[in-house]
Amino acid sequence: MPEEQPRRKQRTPLTAEELFYVKKIKELKEQERIIKFKQTKLYKTCNSINVVLVAVLSYCLLSIWICTYWQQATIAQVQCKHSKYNKEVKAAEITSIEIETTNALKLTILTSEFYTPPEEGQHFFIGRDFLFHKILKVKFNSNERVFWHQFTYPKLTLLIFAAGVGFFIYKMNRHLTFNGLIISVALNFIAVLYFIAF
């Protein structure tokens, strides 16, 4: 008959006082880890870079929504893509417009509920941001609405995503860990780089 294995000693639960001290020790260790991490060159460098990136990211978001300067341009060639036919207006809806200007600038504008195609030789306005001069919007003389460039939608999506994740990381103090800090810097960098590059 096999011998019985010796049973493990029954754990005695910690008293309220012991539990308080265990938690306190964990808190002190975590505070010490944070203080040490904040003193590293990596934290100081990445945090400084992140502050600059967040400022540029905020500028990019404001550029898309509010801060835009307008330049007048003339249409040399225009091509429209149509979708469904609207019986009330008696015209097909224009979904996108490809424009080449007289100074050889090519751009694609996404539209909705737009029925009057722009004509060659017609003047229109291009909205750019002040710092990087990226085309964000277009305004036609025949319509009061502002239409966005095809790259403005993905730019805005990526910028909002990076800003949201960055806010969450800082709100939850995840930037005080290596992974959280690197993720925040990388996301902000990618979002700003995409805005500048396209």
C-alpha positions as CSV (number, residue, x, y, z in Angstrom):
1,M,0.0,0.0,0.0
2,P,1.5,3.4,-1.1
3,E,2.5,5.7,1.7
4,E,0.5,8.8,2.2
5,Q,2.1,12.0,1.0
6,P,2.6,14.5,3.8
7,R,-0.1,17.1,3.6
8,R,0.7,20.7,3.1
9,K,0.4,22.9,6.1
10,Q,-2.9,24.8,6.1
11,R,-2.3,28.4,5.3
12,T,-3.3,30.8,8.0
13,P,-5.0,33.9,6.6
14,L,-3.4,37.2,7.2
15,T,-4.7,39.4,9.9
16,A,-6.1,42.8,8.9
17,E,-2.9,44.5,10.2
18,E,-0.6,42.1,8.3
19,L,-2.7,42.7,5.1
20,F,-2.4,46.4,5.6
21,Y,1.4,46.2,5.8
22,V,1.6,43.9,2.8
23,K,-0.4,46.4,0.7
24,K,1.7,49.2,2.0
25,I,4.9,47.5,1.1
26,K,3.6,46.9,-2.4
27,E,2.7,50.5,-2.8
28,L,6.1,51.7,-1.6
29,K,7.8,49.3,-4.0
30,E,5.7,50.6,-6.9
31,Q,6.4,54.2,-5.9
32,E,10.2,53.4,-5.7
33,R,10.0,51.7,-9.2
34,I,8.2,54.8,-10.6
35,I,10.8,57.2,-9.1
36,K,13.6,55.1,-10.6
37,F,11.9,54.9,-14.0
38,K,11.3,58.7,-14.1
39,Q,15.0,59.2,-13.5
40,T,16.1,57.2,-16.5
41,K,17.2,58.9,-19.7
42,L,14.7,56.8,-21.7
43,Y,11.7,58.2,-19.7
44,K,13.0,61.8,-19.9
45,T,13.7,61.6,-23.6
46,C,10.5,59.7,-24.6
47,N,8.3,61.9,-22.4
48,S,9.8,65.1,-23.9
49,I,9.3,63.7,-27.4
50,N,5.7,62.8,-26.5
51,V,4.9,66.3,-25.4
52,V,6.1,67.7,-28.7
53,L,4.2,65.0,-30.7
54,V,1.0,65.6,-28.8
55,A,1.3,69.4,-29.5
56,V,1.8,68.7,-33.2
57,L,-1.1,66.1,-33.1
58,S,-3.4,68.7,-31.6
59,Y,-2.4,71.2,-34.3
60,C,-3.2,68.6,-37.0
61,L,-6.6,67.9,-35.5
62,L,-7.3,71.7,-35.3
63,S,-6.1,72.1,-38.9
64,I,-8.6,69.6,-40.2
65,W,-11.6,71.1,-38.2
66,I,-10.9,74.8,-38.0
67,C,-7.5,76.3,-38.9
68,T,-7.2,76.3,-42.6
69,Y,-6.0,78.9,-45.1
70,W,-7.6,79.1,-48.5
71,Q,-5.9,79.4,-51.9
72,Q,-7.7,80.1,-55.2
73,A,-7.0,77.7,-58.1
74,T,-8.4,77.1,-61.6
75,I,-9.6,73.8,-62.9
76,A,-7.8,72.5,-66.0
77,Q,-9.3,69.1,-66.2
78,V,-12.1,67.4,-64.1
79,Q,-13.5,63.9,-63.9
80,C,-16.5,63.0,-61.8
81,K,-17.6,59.6,-60.5
82,H,-21.4,59.2,-60.1
83,S,-23.6,56.9,-58.1
84,K,-27.4,56.7,-57.8
85,Y,-29.8,58.9,-59.8
86,N,-31.9,61.4,-57.8
87,K,-35.3,61.8,-59.3
88,E,-36.1,65.0,-57.4
89,V,-32.9,66.8,-58.6
90,K,-33.0,65.0,-61.9
91,A,-29.3,64.3,-61.7
92,A,-26.9,61.6,-60.6
93,E,-25.1,62.1,-57.3
94,I,-21.4,62.8,-57.6
95,T,-19.3,60.7,-55.1
96,S,-15.8,61.9,-56.0
97,I,-14.2,64.5,-58.2
98,E,-10.7,64.2,-59.7
99,I,-9.3,67.6,-60.4
100,E,-6.1,68.8,-62.2
101,T,-5.4,72.5,-61.8
102,T,-3.8,74.8,-64.3
103,N,-0.5,74.6,-62.2
104,A,-0.5,70.7,-62.6
105,L,-1.8,70.0,-59.1
106,K,-3.9,66.7,-59.0
107,L,-6.3,66.1,-56.2
108,T,-9.3,63.8,-55.5
109,I,-12.2,65.2,-53.5
110,L,-14.9,63.0,-51.8
111,T,-18.4,64.4,-52.0
112,S,-22.0,63.5,-51.0
113,E,-25.3,65.0,-52.0
114,F,-23.5,66.9,-54.7
115,Y,-25.0,67.2,-58.2
116,T,-23.5,70.1,-60.1
117,P,-20.2,69.0,-61.6
118,P,-17.5,71.7,-61.7
119,E,-16.4,72.8,-65.1
120,E,-13.0,73.4,-66.7
121,G,-11.8,77.0,-66.3
122,Q,-13.8,77.4,-63.1
123,H,-12.2,78.8,-60.0
124,F,-12.3,77.0,-56.7
125,F,-10.6,77.1,-53.3
126,I,-8.1,74.7,-51.8
127,G,-7.9,74.6,-48.0
128,R,-4.4,73.8,-46.5
129,D,-3.0,73.7,-43.1
130,F,-0.6,76.5,-42.1
131,L,2.5,74.5,-41.0
132,F,2.8,71.7,-43.5
133,H,0.7,73.1,-46.4
134,K,-1.2,69.8,-46.8
135,I,-4.4,69.9,-48.8
136,L,-7.3,69.1,-46.5
137,K,-10.5,70.7,-48.0
138,V,-12.0,72.1,-51.2
139,K,-14.7,74.7,-51.7
140,F,-16.5,75.3,-55.0
141,N,-18.0,78.6,-56.1
142,S,-21.2,76.8,-57.1
143,N,-21.7,75.3,-53.6
144,E,-21.3,76.7,-50.0
145,R,-20.3,73.3,-48.6
146,V,-16.7,72.3,-47.8
147,F,-15.6,68.9,-49.2
148,W,-12.6,66.9,-47.8
149,H,-9.6,65.6,-49.7
150,Q,-9.5,61.8,-50.0
151,F,-6.6,61.6,-47.5
152,T,-8.3,63.8,-44.9
153,Y,-10.6,61.0,-43.7
154,P,-7.9,58.5,-42.8
155,K,-5.8,61.3,-41.3
156,L,-8.6,62.3,-39.0
157,T,-9.3,58.7,-38.0
158,L,-5.7,58.0,-37.2
159,L,-5.2,61.2,-35.3
160,I,-8.3,60.6,-33.2
161,F,-7.3,57.0,-32.5
162,A,-3.7,58.1,-31.4
163,A,-5.1,60.9,-29.2
164,G,-7.6,58.6,-27.6
165,V,-5.1,55.8,-26.8
166,G,-2.6,58.4,-25.6
167,F,-5.2,60.0,-23.3
168,F,-6.1,56.6,-21.9
169,I,-2.5,55.7,-21.3
170,Y,-1.8,58.9,-19.4
171,K,-5.1,58.8,-17.5
172,M,-4.4,55.2,-16.3
173,N,-0.7,56.1,-15.6
174,R,0.5,53.5,-18.1
175,H,3.1,56.0,-19.3
176,L,5.0,55.2,-16.2
177,T,5.8,51.8,-17.6
178,F,8.2,51.0,-20.5
179,N,5.5,49.4,-22.7
180,G,2.9,52.2,-22.2
181,L,5.4,54.9,-22.8
182,I,6.8,53.4,-26.0
183,I,3.2,52.6,-27.4
184,S,2.2,56.2,-26.7
185,V,5.3,57.7,-28.5
186,A,5.0,55.2,-31.4
187,L,1.3,55.9,-32.0
188,N,1.7,59.7,-31.9
189,F,4.7,59.5,-34.2
190,I,2.9,57.4,-36.8
191,A,-0.2,59.6,-36.7
192,V,1.8,62.8,-37.2
193,L,4.1,61.2,-39.8
194,Y,1.0,60.1,-41.8
195,F,-0.4,63.6,-41.6
196,I,2.8,65.1,-43.0
197,A,3.5,62.4,-45.6
198,F,0.2,62.2,-47.3
